[in-house]
Amino acid sequence: MVIGPERLAPLAREVLALDCEPWYAELIIDHIGDHGDAADMFGVCCAAAEAGRTALLTLFPEAATNGCMWSLADISHRADPPQLFAARFLTAYANGDAPMAVALFQAAHEADAQARTESVCALLAHVRSLSRRAEAGPSTPHYGDKRP
């Protein structure tokens, strides 16, 4: 059964809203998982990743003009599988690496329902965090950065 874009779009907007409570986002993701298909869930992940990419470009505007590739520090020793999915999926999506984003999604989708929900919710939480930071404007230079 497919939820379809006309019903999925408002659900995705609700989940991505900065004021959406985490418990409610999880409920919506469970609903999509129970009543939708892989394409519906992938659509939610891509919508979240697009919002995350937009937040990253707000935080680091020079990346848009320099054609930078996003990289991910090695966080495997301090992150659980859902957090790793979130960071890796966002990085792949932001870099336009569709095959990697699809592979990451397929691995999460083939996990049990709880792990799949936790992975998508971790992505949403990661994007919400980036979006909140982006509301404050471009990032300050990192320690040791030589930018003016």
N, C-alpha and C positions, 0 to 999 in steps of 0.2 A: 504494500500500500504506500503510495506516495502522498506526502502532504501537499506538495505543489508550491510554486513560487508565490502565488497570491496569498496563501496562508502562512508560508514560511517567512516571508519578508517581515511582517509585523512581529512575529515571534523573535526573529533575530534582532530586530531593533530593540525590543524589550530587554532581551538578555544583555545587549551591549550598552544599554543606558547606564550611565555612571551611578545612578541612584537605585539600580536594581539590586535587591538584597541577594546575597549569595545563595540562600536557601531557595529563593524563587527561581534564580537562574538554573539551579540544579533540577528543579521541578520541570521547567520548560525543556531542558535538555533530555530529561527522562521521557517526557511526552514525545519529543521528536524521535528519540530512539525507539520508543514503543510503537509509534504510529507512522513513522516515516521509513525511509530507506537510506541506504548509504549515501546516495546523492544529496538527500536533504541534510544529513549530518555534515557532509563535506561542504555544502553551501554555508552552513553556520560557521564552520572552521575558517573558510575563505573570507567570509564577511568579517569575522573577528580579526583575522590576519591583515586584512586591508585597513581596518581601523588602527591596528598596531603599526602598520607601515606608515600610515599618515602621522601617527603620534611620533614615531621615530624621526620622520622628516621634519617635524616641528621642533623636536628637541635638538636635532643636528642638521640644520638647514644646508650646511656646506656639503653634506652627502648627496643632496639632490643635484647640485651644480657640478660636482666632481665625478659623478658616475661611480661612486664608491660601492663596494660590495660589503654587506654586513657580515661580520664574523661573530662567532660564539666562543667565549672563553671556555675552557674545560671546567664544566660544573658537575660532571658526572659523580664526583666524590661527595658532593653536598646537596644533591637534588634527588628527589624520588622520581620514579618513572613518569607520573603525570606532568611534573614540572619539566622534566627533560623533553617530553613530547611538546609541551607548550613552547619552550625556547627554540627547539629545533624546527618545529613547524613554522613558527613566525619567521625565523631566519631564512629558511628555504623559500617561503612565500615572498618575503621582502626582496630576496635576490632574484626572483623570477625563476627559481629552480622548480618548475612544475613536476618533473619526475620524482624529485626527492619529497616534495610536499605530498604527492599522491602516495608514495611508498610509506611515509610516516603515518599518514591517515589510515591506510589499509592495515598497518600493524595495530594501530589503536582500535580500529573498527572490529578487527577480528578477535580482540581480547574479550573477556566477559563483559557483560553489560555494566557492571559497577566500575571496572577499570576504564571502559570507554567513556562513561559519564565523568569520571574523575579527570581524565585527560582533557576532555573538552572544557570542563569547568576550570581546570588549571590554565588553559589557553585564555579563556575569558578573563580570569583574574589577572593574568599577566598583562593583557591588553588594557584592562581597566586601570591598572597601576601606571602603565605608560601614558595612557590618556590623561590621567590626573596630573602627572608630572608635566605633560605637554601643555596643559592649561596655563601653567606658570611661564611658558615661553621657552626659548632656546636654552639649552643646557649650558652651564658654566664650564669652562675648560677643565679638563682633568689635570690632576697633579702631574707636573712635568711636561704638560702640553706647551708647545712653543707658539700657539696662536696668540695674536695680540688681544 
